[in-house]
Amino acid sequence: MKHLLNILDLTTEELDDLIKTALDIEANPEKYQDKCAHKTLATLFFEPSTRTRLSFESAMLSLGGSVLGFSSASASSTAKGESCADTIEVVSGYVDIIAMRHPKEGAAQVGIDHSRCPVINAGDGGHYHPTQTLADICTIYKEKGRLNNLTIGVCGDLKYGRTVHSLLACMSRYSGIKFVLISPKELALPEFEKQEFIKNKNIPYEEIQSLEEAIPQLDILYMTRIQKERFLDANEYERLKDSYVLTAEKMELAKKDMIVLHPLPRVNEISVKVDKDPRACYFEETRCGKYMRMALIMKLLKEKNEPINIEIKDTFVGDKKCANPHCITGTEQELDNLVYKDKEGFIRCAYCDSIVK
């Protein structure tokens, strides 16, 4: 059975096919209005969401399917103490496919391990958010006509930003890419992600703390929100929350064909005056997200019974527990203490990928 945990579960050829399908859906919606008739999607959102949840629901309804689920943990038996594993075990017996969001990193892996149907990771803490990346790359392709030979600036929260991590992982597989990492030191991209997706692939990159300094060279500017919900220290959040704000004045420093993306929601990191700039593509991104989720749902349902051909982690039981306070292993009942050895020889948690010391 095929699932989508990480954007790297999809080959670049599969991504190209999803984009092609998504653009055809946009142009010819009537062709797809009954593609998922008599199929049901469960949206299991243990964490609040507007765009992602409604996008999945709209996608399934537009394919002629039906939807059930919940929009917060308080609306489920989690509030009574039920484990994530048990919730998935039960719900997967009612539906054909699941879209799942959870605040704990590695929760999607728990869902996949206990599901009877395909699971789509709709965001697990600061870990992965592959369907946002599908929206990102579809928008890039629509606006730039290519996914190679691009200078991509990612700005803001690069430490906890799951959308950033997924985008860098995805775009690192295309030729002619350069990354510009724009963040305060406290929110810099984690070193292991930099090593895996940039250094090991000899991709040119810069680390810059000034948005004004970085923006003139960019083809794409990917803005992110400083995420209050990811911080354990409220004072640190207050100190960093206004680190970067994109204004109309700063847009004057950019190329005439640079595009601005944002996974949304925004708080104040993009001035509303930028919305009128034709290079502002973040609302178009939300529309692309729906079409890409439609394409993905059809793909996974079609391939439900095909063998998985992705790289599987060679896991084993370790003698130390994951120390990541955001990891699902800290709250889920009786999970095996699974770890794996990465290509650099580090022992990592099989759920959240943090180094186990």
N, C-alpha and C positions, 0 to 999 in steps of 0.2 A: 504493500500500500504506500502511496506517495503522500508526503506532507510538505509543508513549507515552514521550516524553522528559521533558516538563514538565507539571505539572498544568494549565497554561494551554492545553495542546493540547486539552483538553476544555471545551466550553461549559458554562455553568451548566445548560442544559437537558439535556445529556448526563449531567452529574453527578446531576441529579434522577432521571433514568432508571436510572442505575446503583444509586442508593440504593433506589429502588423495587424493582428486581430483587433486590438483596441481601436486603432484608427479606422478599421472597417466598421466596427460597432458604432463609432461616432458618426460615420457617413451613412450607414445603412441600418439604423436601429431595428427596423421592422423584421430584418432577417433573423434576429436573435431573440425575439420576444417570447418564444416558446421553447427555447433550447433546454431549459431546466424545469419544464413543467413536471409536476408531481414530485419534485425534489425539495428538500427542506434544509435550510441553513440555520444553525444555532449560533447566535452571537453571545458569547459568554465573556462579558466585560466586568472583571473584578476591579477595574479601575475606571474612573470617569473618562468619557470620550464623547466628542460631538461628531467631528468629521469622519473618523475611521469607522465608528459603529454605524452611523447613518449611511455612509458610503457603501459598506457591505450590504446593509439592508436594501438600499436602493438598487444595488447591483443585482441582488438575487431576485427582487421583485420584477426588475426590468427583463430578467431572463425567464419570467413566467413561473418562478418558484415561490416558496413560502418561507417565512422567517419566524423563529421563536427564540427566546433567550432572556437575559437580564442585563441591566446597564450599570450595576454596581454590586459590590460584594454584599452590601446590606440587604439587597433584594433577593439573595440566594441563601441556601442553607449553610454557606460559609459563616454567616452570622451566628449560627448555632454550633459552630465548631467543626463542620464537615471539611474534610481535606479536599484539596484540589484534585487529587487522583480519583477520589470517590465521585466527585461531581462529574468529571469527564467520563468515567466508567459508566455512569448512569445515563447522562445526556447523549452520549455517542450511540446508545441503543435506540434513541428516538429519531435521529436525524441522519442525513446523508453526508453532511460536511459541517465542520465547526470552524468559526473564527474566534480566537481567544486572545484577550488582553489581560495582563496581570501585572501588579506592581513589583513582584519579586523576579529577579533575574534567574533564568533557568526553569521558570514555571511552564513555559511552552514545551520543554523537553519532557516534563512530567506528564503533560497532557498527551503528547504523542505516545509516550510509553503505555498509556492506559486507555487509548481510544480504539474504538471499533470502526472508525471512519476517518477520512482525511482531516487533518488539523492544519489550519493556517495561523501562524504566529502573527497576531495583530499588535505586538509590542509586549516585551517582557522586561519590565524595569528599564534600566539603562543599557540593556544587552543588545537586542536586535529589534528591528522594525522593517522587515523586508517588503511589505506591501507599500509603505511610504516610498521606499526606493523605487518600486515599480512606477509610482506616480512621478517621481523625480525624473527618471530616465526617459519616460514617455514625453514629458514636457520638454526636456532637453532636445530630444530628437525632433519634436515638432517645430521647435523654435530655431534650432541650429542646423538641422538636417544631417546630423552625425553624432556619434558617441565617442569619436576619437579626435586627437589633435586639439585638445582643449586645456585651458588653464582654469582650474577650479579653485575658488577661494571658499573655505568653510569658516564661518565666523561665529564666535560666542562660546557656547558651552560644548567644548570638544571632549571633555572628560566624561560627563554623564549622558551626552546626547546620542541616544541610540540611532537616531536617523542619520547622524553624521557617520557613525561607525559603519552602518550598512551601506551608505553611499560610497565611502572610501573603498570598502571591500569590493563593491561592484565595479566602480570605475577604474580600479587598479588593474583590471583585466584587459583594458583597451589600450591601444598604442597611442603614443604622442601625448600622454596625459602629464600634466604638472599640477601639484597640489600646493596651495598657499594656506597655511594653518594660522588663523588669526584668533588669538585668545589671550587672556591674562594667564600668567604662569600657573595660577591655582587651578585653572580649568583647561590646561593643555591636554592634547591627545595622549592617552595612556601609552607608555613606551612599548608595550608588547604589541599594540595595534600598529604603531608606527613601524615597528620592526617587520611585522608580518605583511602589511599591505603596502608599505612604501619602500623601506630600506632593502628588504630581501628581493624586491623586484627592480631595484635600481631606478626607481621613479624619482625624477627631480622634485624637490620640495623646498619651501621656505617656511620658517616660523617667525611670524611678525606680530607685534602687539598693537600696531597702529592700523586701523581700517583705512584711514586716508592714505597711508603709505602703500598699502596693498592694492587698492581698488583700480588704479589705472591699467594694470597688466591683465586683469581678469576677463575671461569670456563668460564665466558664471560666478555669481556671488550667492552662496547658500547661507542665509542668515538663520540663526537659531535663538530660541528663548533661553534665558538663564532660568533653569527649572527649580523652583522653590521646593517641590516635592521630593527632589533627589538629595537635598542637603540634610545632613544630620545636625549641622550647626546653623541656627537661624541667623546669628550675627555674621557669619561668613556670607550667607546669601544676601543680606542687606548691603554688605560692602561691595559685592560684585554685580548686583542685579542690573545696574545701569552702565555696565562697562562699554557697551557698543550700541549706538543708535544710528540707523541709516536715515539720512535726511535728504531733501531735494538738493541741498547745497553739495553734499558729498557725491550725489549722483552725477553732478557736473564734471567730476574728476574721472568718470568711467568712460569706457568705450561706448560708441553710439549703438553698438549691437550687443553689449553685455546684457545678460538677463539676470533678474533677481528671483531666487526661489526661497521659500520658507515652508517648513512642514506644518506650521500653524498649530495651536493658536499663538498669536503674537500678543505681547503686552504693550511695550513701548519701544521695542528694538527697531521697528520700521515706522517712520512717521506716516500718518495717513496721507500726507501730501505726495508721497512717493506713489501712491495707488494710481494716480493719473498718468504716471510715466509709462509709455508703451513697453518699456523694458521690465516692468513689474509683472511677473508671471505666476505669482503664488496663488491667485484665485483660479487661474487656468489649470494650475497643478491639481487642485481639488477635483476638477472635472475629469482630468486625465486619470486620476486615482480611481474613480468609479469605473471607467472603461477597462482599466488594467485589472481591476478586481473581478469584473465580469469575465474577462479572458482567462484569468487564473482559476476561477471557480469551474468554468467549463473544462479547462485542462485537467484539473485534479479529479473531477468526477469521471471524465473519460478514461483517465489512467489509473483509476482507483485500484484495479486488480493487477496492474503491471508491477514487475519487480523494481525495487529501488536500485538505482545505479549511481547514487552519490557516495562520496567517501564516508565511511562509518568510523567513528573514533574507536580505537582499540582500548576499551575501558577495563579497569580492574578495581577491586576494592582496596582502598588505602587505609592506613592506620591513623590518619589525621583528618579532622573535619575542616570544611571550608570556613575561612574566617571572614568572608565577605558578609557584612551585615545586611546587605540587600539580597542575598542569595536565598532561593526557595528552600534550600536544605536547612536553614535556620528555623523554619516554621512548619514545614510539611512533616507529617507523621511517618516515622519509620522508613525513610528513604535509605537505600543502600548508599554507603559512603563511596560513591564511584569517582574515580579520577582517571586521567590519561596522561601520557607523556607526549608533549608537543615536539615539533621538528627541531627546536632548540634544546631539547632535553629537560625542559621544565615540567614538573608535575602540576596539572591543572584540574580544577573541579569540572566534572563532566556535565554539569548543569549550567554554571555561569561563566566558565572558562577562566576564573581567577586562579592565580598561582597559589598552590597549597604549600605552605612552608612547614 
